[in-house]
Amino acid sequence: MEPIDTGSGSILKQPKAVWATAGASVVAFMGIGLVDPILPSIAEGLDATAGQVSLLFTSYFLITALAMLVTGFVSSRIGGRKTLLLGLALVVVFAGLSGTSGSVGELVGFRAGWGLGNALFVSTALAVIVGAAAGGSAAAILLYESALGLGMACGPLVGALLGDASWRYPFFGTAALMAVGFVCITAFLKEQPRPARKTSLLDPVKALGHGGLASTAVSAFFYNYTFFTVLAFTPFVLDMSPYRSGAVFFAWGLLLAVFSVLVAPRLQRRFGSLQVLGGSLVLLAVDVLVLGYGGHTTAVVCTVLSGALIGVNNTVYTELALGVSDAPRPVASAGYNFVRWFAAAAAPYFAPKIEEWSDVHMPFTVAAVTAVLGALVVLVRRRALTAEAEEPKPAHAAEDGVGVFAN
């Protein structure tokens, strides 16, 4: 399938409502990697093990996965603006409460509430940006991708800068920034028209009956296990100060942003989406294997380089999910994300367990295997993916309410 055409619309000449939503999106995406450089500090501060602290990711993404069945249901009934504000309010409350946690159990629970708020916000943000943007959907999608990349890059950096004084400060900082986003969206974003048809809770699950979308989701499930092994487990392996770890993951996030927005579309135009995806997954498998078995410097380099491959994969998977199904884009996106975010919840839980059962190298071996499995799904299902991606879509499938959550 062809990558999304960036068109000629200007990404900079946008209404205040678009900038307010995009700015809040940056902070929302920051929340994913915010805890990365302070995971060891949290473990020390709360007298917790690496496995217990990794549950911060598990609870966050488990709730995120389940929330995919709810976000469309909610937004199609109360509208995009109110859904954004509801999500922001939940993040403000639970991010603030996270900073007050007295035990790792409390923190894991508050992160789960944070995940619900983030899911409601981010799953609706792209549809809102597209609806309010000038220059067409292409410029809006590029702006959204840029916000995602910037947030993923800045999250570890902000976490390191604030977390050097106390592991609690990054949570308070996120709550404050999201409160600013709440005020900006309240002031600048007007309510947009609601969808003509209300989304049911089961629509995303029914959409997975489409072979192409189901194949994309299964492949992305395996890939996400690899992705979040790198994101959630590597900080314990690197065992660096918050500043050093933050710098590593800031560089990782920059490569993710650049390759997602600038490099991936060029590779797709030259080689085709499925070829790029399969090759990138194999390279990611090699990268994490070297990361797991190399020395400290090698691990740092491979962690940073994985950002480039993850950026490419994120873009291609998102476009496959949006283009392969005949379901409306918000529904197809919700079904796809419902499946793949379960892997994001599983990897942070199982990686430390696998280390306990074997050694520090084995979690990366498993992550390499899951990346290869993702590539094999693409290889085995390539004809169906290609054929279904090229089929003419019904009018509703071309709607701009894409509602993707975090590539």
Summary of the structure (lengths in Angstrom):
residues: 407
radius of gyration: 19.6
end to end distance: 17.6
largest distance: 56.5
contacts: 1632
relative contact order: 0.17
helix: 80%
strand: 0%
